[in-house]
């Protein structure tokens, strides 16, 4: 249940580099996103153009984090053959990454607040470069899984630091909207780009390059960050760590993500699946209790407790469920049903990132004019209708007539939702909490993706088993059932947006004006 709370903050006109040293109780908010008259200094850099180059570096780093979850998908059969990975263990190629990434995101975000966002960004990039090389040069299954796990660890440091840097560098409303549009486009399109890149690298080079390619890109991004990203002071320097909170939330998220993974392979009724769900519930409940009582919580409950932010985090949890499931089932359809090669299958996803970039740019223009609520309503409606259209696939369907319109429609809906949702998710968050607030957005998206892959895979498998007919028709029927469920989740995101997103354009502008005057 969401509880409405009111954040009490002492506003300031100092640039983020200066105010980052303040404590959470007297730090300014970062919600000056809609301030028409916010001074240039509030953008966090004396050279505004430099911020946009810094944004390019941050977007590049976010891209390798997002696409790494899917780039190995098409290459996995080749890696499995080279490294002699058994069918029973091949899931760890993906699970080793997602488990560590999803469970450590909140910790990574809080470390950014304690140690500095630029510092954690650079550490994450360096570690991701090394771990990607290690995984790409793996000599057996154990070294491969270890490299993937290390990638997840450093991705959990990198992703929240990246979004937090955007939050504190861009405060003027139009600049913030444009910056979030770039970030949203990269986050949403990265998964599809990963499938395309994975197919090309696997077909023309080697499966190893789907991992090795990260190393030079991460090093280039790190070099750019050293020059372009302004050094910030740790917002929570000298304050203690909430170790009980760290242990319970990390363990709880690990158990939750693993439970969904077990559900996909062992079944929802398996003792191991139920056991991990129970463990996740116990640990996360303990985490909430600890955070409510400790003086210096890892995740201040006022962050998700605000009804607008809480609604944005719920939407962030829900919308990746149909998106990642759509990628997976269309990938099966393109390769197994239609017989396309890896690169051909990847290229059939190309309209998705193109449409999402367009949609995110449109959202960045509309957000300062109409506020987030209309976008968070329109996006799920477009996405749900597109998935319903996609659910009409049959043996005579064609890509141009039956898949392309749905791909574009889902991408347009996602672009509108992502930009608005991230803006609301960072609304009125203290500068000192920017890291953990950003991590909460990333965490919900990661958990949502895990839920989607496990839940809809199970549903599709059940539909396949119950279908009476030939193998091709049965497979397509199972995909259609999954797409219908995806449309249902989009409808759920619509309901959450209608009930919880109350902040409007005028309220954000009035608050931002007060910050600017203060």
N, C-alpha and C positions, 0 to 999 in steps of 0.2 A: 504494500500500500504506500502511495506517495503522500508525504506530509509537506504542506506548504510552509516554508520558512522564509524569514527575511534576513538577508545578509546585511550586517552593519559594518561598513568600512569607512575609513578615513581617507578621502580622496586626495590626490596630489597631482601636480602638473609636472613632476620630475620625470625624466626619461627612465625607462625600465632599467638601464644599466646602473642607475643610481639607486632606484628604489628596491632593487632586488635584495638588498641587504637588510630590509626591514622585516620585522616579524609578521606573522599572519594576522595578528590582531590590529596592526596599524598600516598594513600595506594597501595600496590602491587596487581597485579592480581593473581587469583588463577589458572591460566591456565598453570601451570607448569606440567600439566599432562603428557607431552611427553618429559620431560627432562631426558635424559639418565644419566646425570651427576649431577642431583640436589643433594645437600648435604642432609645427613640424617636429619639434624636439620629442614629442610623445611617440613618434614612430620608432624611436629607439636608435636612431642613427643620424648623425649630422649630415650625411650624404644620402638623400632619399633614393637616388638611382642605384646606389650600392645595395640597398635592401632588396631590390628586384633581382639583382644578380645572386644575392644570397638565397633568395627564394628558389632560383633555378637549381642551386646546389642542394637545398633541402628536398626539393621535388625529385631530384635524381636519386638521392639516398632513399626516399620513401618508395620510389619505383622498384629498386632492387629488393626491398623488403617484401613488397606485395607480390611481385611476379615470382619470387622464389617459392611461394606456396604452390604455384601451378606449373612453373617452367619445367619441373622434373617429371610431370605427369606423363607426357607423351614419351619421354626418354626412359621411363622406368623399366619397360620390358628389356631394353638393351642393357641397362645397368644390372638388372637382375641376372641376365645371362652371363655377363662378364665377371661379376663378383660371386656367382654361384649362390644367390640368395634364394631361399626356399619360398614357395607360395605362402606358407604360413607366416613368414617373417617379412614379406615385402611391404606390408602396411607400415612398417617402421620407417620406411623411406620418407613418408609424409608425417607419420605420427611423431617421430623424434623431433621434428621441427615444430609442429603445431603445439605439442604438449609443453615444451619449454617456453615457446613464444607466448602462448596464451596465459600460462600460469605466472610468468615473471613480469608481465607488463606493468601492473600496478607498482611493483617494487622498482622497476626501471624508471617509472614516472616520478616516484618520490625521491629516488637518488638524484634525478635531475634537479629537483627543488633543493636538495641538501648540498649537492656538490657543484651545481652550475649546469645549465642546459647545454651550452656550447661544449663544455668539457665532456659531458656524457655523450653528446652527439659524435664527437671525435673518437672517443673510446669505442663507441658502438660501431663506427665505420671501420676502424682499424681491426677490431675483433672480427667483424663480418668478412673483411677481406681475407684474413688469415684462415678462418674456419671454412670459407668457401673453397679456398685452395686445397685445404686438407681433405674436404669431402670429394672434390673433383679428382684428386690424386689417390683416392682410397685404393687399397690393395686387397681388401676383403670386406665382408659384410659388416664386421664390427667397426672397422675404421670408418666405413661409409656412414653408418648410423651415428657414430660419435661426432663426425664432422657436421652432420645435419642437426644434431642436438646443440652443438656449439653455435651454429648459425642461429638457432632459435633463441639462445641466451643473449647474444649480442643484438639481435633484432629487437628484443624486448627492451634493450637500453636505447636503441636508436630511434624507434618509432615514436614514443612519447616525447622524447627530446625534440624531435623534428617539429611536431605540431605545437609544442610549447613555445619554440622559438618564433613560429609564425604568430602565435597569440600575443607575444610581448613586443614583436617588431612592428606589427601592423595594427594601428589603433583607429585611424581615420576610417569612416564607415565604408567608403567606396574602395579604398585600398584593402581593407580587411576582407571585403566580399570577393575582390578579385584574387587575393592570395588564397582564400579558402576554396575558390573555384579551381585554381590550379591544383591544390592539394587533393580536393575531391576527385578531380578528373584523373589524377595519377592513381589514387587509391582505388577508384572504381574500375578504371580501364586496365590497371596493371595485371589483373588476373587474366584477362583476355589476351593482353600483349604477351604474357608468359606462355600461353599456349602456342601463339604464333612463333615466338622466338624459340621455344623448345622444339617445335617441329622443324624449323629451319636448321638450327644447330645440330640436331640429331641426324637429320637426313644428309647434310653436307659436310659436317665435321665429325663430331663424336658426342655421345651422351655426356661425356665429361665436361664439355664446354658449356653445358647448361648451368654448371656450377662455377667453373673456372672464369667465366665471363664476368662474374661479380667482382673478382679481385681488382682488375684494372679500373673498373667503374667506381668502386668504393674508394680506391686510392686517389683517383681524380677528384671525387667529391670531397675527400678529406683535405686535399691541397687547396681546393676552392674555399672550403669552410675556414681554414686557417687565415686566409686573406680577407674574406668577405663578411663572415659572420662576426658581429661585434662581441667582444668578450663580456660576459655578464658575471655578476657576483652571485654567490650562492644565496638564495632567498632564505634558507633555514640554517645558515652557517652557525655552528656552535650549539644547536639544539639537539636533543637526544633523539635516538631512533626508537620507534615503536616496535620493538622486537617481537612481542607476542602477536601484534597485528600482522607483522611481516610473515611470521611462521604460519598463522592460521589462514590468511588470505592466499598465500602462495600454495600451501598444501590443499586448500579447498578448491582453488581454480584448477590445480593439477588433477585432482580427483574428478572434478566435473568434466573436464575435457576428455580425460581417459575413459570415463564412464560412457560418454557418447561414442568413443572409438570402439570400446568393447561391445556396445549395443549393436554396432554395425556388423561386427564379425561373429560374436558369440550369441547375440539375440538379446532382446529387451528383458526377457524373463530369466536370464542366466544369473546364477548366484553372484558371480563376479561383477556383473553389471549393476545389479541392485546394491551390492555391497559398496561399490565406489560412489553411487548416487547418495547413499545414506551417509557415507564418510564426508562427501562434499557438503551435504546439508548441515551436518554437525559442525564442521570446521568454519563454514561461512556464517552460520548463526553465531558461533563463538566470536568470530571476527567483528560482527556488528555490535555485539555486547561489549567487546573490548573497546571499540572505537567510540562508543557512547560514553564510556567512563574515563578514558585516559585523557590526560591534560594535553598531550601532543600526539594526536592520532595520525596514523599513516594516511587514512582517508577520512577527512572531516565529513561527518554525515550531512552537514549543511550543503555539501556539493550535490549529491544525488537527491537530497531532501527537498530542494526547491522543485515545485511541480513542473515548471517549464523544462528545467534541466533534466529532471527525472524522466519526463516524457521523451525528451530527445535521446536519452540513453536507452530507453526501451525500444524506440524506433531503430536506433543503431544496432540493437540486438536482433531485431526481427528481419530487417530488409536484406541482410546477407544470406539468410536462409534460402529464399528462392533464387537469388543470384548465383551463388556457388553451385547449387543443385542444377540450375539451368546449364551452366558450363559443363558440368560432369555428364549429364544425360545427352546433351547435344554432341559432346565429344564422342560418346559411345555411338550415337546415331550416325555421325559423319563417317567414323572409321569402321565400325562393326556392321552397320546396316547398309550404308551406301558404298563402303569399300574404299574410301579416300585414304591416300597416304598421309603421314603425319603433317607435312608442310601444307598440303591441300586442306586438311581439316583445320589447321590453325588459321589459314587465310580466310576460311569461311566465317571466322569470328571477327574479322577486321572491321566490319561496320559497327560493331558494338563500341569499341573505344573511340571511334570517330564521332559517333552520335553522342556518346557520353561527354566528350570534350566540348562539343557544341552546346549540349544541354547545360553543363556546368557554367559555361560562359554566359548563357542566357540567364541562369539563376543569379550570377554575380551582378548582372545589370538590374534584375527585378528586385533583389533582396533589399537594397536601400530604399526602394520606392514603395513596395507593398508589404514589407516585413516577411518573417519566416512562415507564418501560419498558412497562407494560401499555397505556398510552395510545398509544404509538408502535407497538404491535402491533395493537391493536384498530382504530385509525384506518385503516391501509391495507387491512385485511381488509374493513371496511365499504365503503370506497371501491372496492375491486376488485369486490366482489359487485354494487355498484350500477352500475358501468360495464358489467359483463357483462349485467345486466338491460337497460340502455339499448341495448346492441348488438343487441337483438331487434327493433328498429324495422322496420316494413314499411309498405306503402302503406295499410294499414287501421289503423295505430296512431293512438291519441288521446293528447292531452297529459295528461289526468287519469290514465289507466290506465297509460300506457307511458313517460311522461317525468317527471311529477311525483315518483313514488316514487324514481326514480334521482337527480333533482336534490337531493332532501332527503337521500338516503343519502350521496351524494358530499360534500355540505356537512357532514354530521355527521362523517364520517371526516376531512375536512380540519380541522375545528375541533379535534378531539382531537389530531391530529398537530401542528398549528401551535403550540399552546400548549406542549405537551411539548417539541417540537423546539427552540423558541426558548429555553426554560428550560435545556435541556442545552447548547445552543450558547453560552450565557453562563456556564456552570458553571465556577467556579474561574478566571475570567479576572481579571487584575489590573485595578484601577481605571484605571491608566495606559494599558491596552490596550482599554478599553471601546469606544472609537470604531471601531477597526479590527476588533474582534471582531464588533460589530454590523454593520459594513459587509460582513463575510464572509457573514453570513446573507442580507443583501439581495442581494449579488452572486450567490450561488448560486441564489437564487430568480429573479433576472432572467435569468441564463444558462439556467436550466431552462425558463423560459417561451419563450425564443428557440428552444431545441432543440425543444420541443414543437410550436410553430407550424410550424417548417420541416420537421421529420421526419415528423410525422403528416399534414401537407398533401401531402407527396410520396407517402406511402403511400396516402392517400385518392385522389389523382389517378391513381395506378397502378391501383388497384382499379376506379375509374370507367372507365378505358380498356379494362380487360380484361373488363368485364361485358357480357354479351349480353342485351339487353332494352331496354325503353323508357327514356326519359330520367329520369322520376321515380323509377322503381325502381332505376336505376343510381346515381342520386345518393344515395338512401337506403342502398344497399349500401355505397357508399364511406364514408358516415358510420359505419355499423356496424363496418366493418373498423378504422377509426380508434379507435372505442370499445373494441374488443377489444385493440388495442395499448395503449390507456390503462390497461386492467385489468392488462395485463402489467407496465407500469411501476409500478403500485401494488403488485403482487406483489414486484417488485424492491425497493421501499421497505420492504416487510415483511421481506424477507430481510436487508437492511442493518440494520434495527432489531434483529432477533433476534441477529445476530452481533456487533454493536458496542455497543449500549446496555447497559452493565453497571451503571451507577450506580443505586442504589436509594434508597428513601425514608430508610432508617435511616442510610446513609452520608452523605447530604446533611444530615440532622439533626445527626449527630455532628460533622461538619465545621463546621456553622454554630454549634453550641454552643461549639466550641473558639474560633471567631472572636469570639463574644460575650464569653467569659471572658477571652480575650487582650486 
